Amino acid sequence: MKKNILSIALLAISFGGFAQTYEFQTIKDIEANPVISQDNTGTCWSFSTTSFLEAEIIRLTGKKIDLSEMYNVRNTYPKKAWNYVMRQGKAQFGEGGLAHDVINSAEDFGLVPNSVYSGLIGTNNAHNHAEMTAVLESMLKTYVANPGAKLSPQWKEAVNAVLDVYIGKNVTDFTYEGKKYTPKSFLEMTKLKTADYVTISSFTNEPFYKTFLLDIPDNFSNGTFYNLPLDEYVQNIDNALDNGYTIALDCDVSENTFSGKNGVAVIAENDTDAKVITTEIKPEKVISPEYRQAEFENLTTTDDHLMHIVGKVKDQTGKMYYKVKNSWGTKSGKEGYVYMSVSYMKLKSISVLLHKDGLTKTTKSKLGL
């Protein structure tokens, strides 16, 4: 009998030593449009935030509208070009941007459905902006060099001509579901109000409950962010999701423990576990505000990708993760989604954009919203 008990005990210990692979269960799932791909472009900022606005339209009206990502891109490039030339090349020009750039574009130029402006020319069925970006960069460097000693005003027309050729001429009016719209009247129809959206972040080098200018390369438009203590920052992310508000996320995906393949983003407690943590449950590092700040200032944490948070899941241990909609197509991750741990969010998220009513009442009051 003693031998049997010992055998059972050893067997239990043996099974306990086996690696636990992830098993996820949905906690909260907020309706959003299907996952799509940004293809060969660096326009995740538009894909993620456009997806966010689509989810907001569902929340506000119940309508599912496939908005044009490339319309926002088309109207943001001239602003980037102006910024680059007026700063005489001492600014970044490239494909990157931030969530507020889509909000700014919607405010200035409205929105259009993808059926009206796809950004695809001729027989193209996938986006590829490599050549267009190279042409624009070369042109702008020439303008900054100013070979004619006096820059011609035609440079702006030339930039728009390149955009027209590669992604299409801008839209002034169109018909959608039998009704005529301008981009501005279409925005009005969606019930979106651009002034309702705010960006929050958490950095210890800036005063809390104030706005600040975040110094990252893609913030070419000098967007301002509300600064919150780290725990309160995460509390507001949770509050928004729990109350049916999705969130546009700017974060760093360069970590080895962000697995686009496995659809898991976690922060291992040690280097040994980091090798397997995207497939096996392992302890995670506790993230302090000071550690988050240090990783940002030493450039380990960088702004390199935007996505869309649409819910929450939990693993078999009860641990919660954010359900994040990516723009790398449905073959990536968990049918296009990544499950991101709270530790990863605390360390590697740069900021989030959300509807101000998704904030807690306490935070809204502190921010004067």
Beta strands, then each sheet from edge to edge (+ up, - down):
strand 1: 25-29
strand 2: 174-176
strand 3: 179-181
strand 4: 197-201
strand 5: 211-213
strand 6: 224-227
strand 7: 247-251
strand 8: 258-259
strand 9: 264-265
strand 10: 305-314
strand 11: 320-325
strand 12: 337-341
strand 13: 349-355
sheet 1: 1+ 10- 7+ 13- 4+ 6+ 5-
sheet 2: 1+ 10- 11+ 12- 9- 8+
sheet 3: 2+ 3-
end
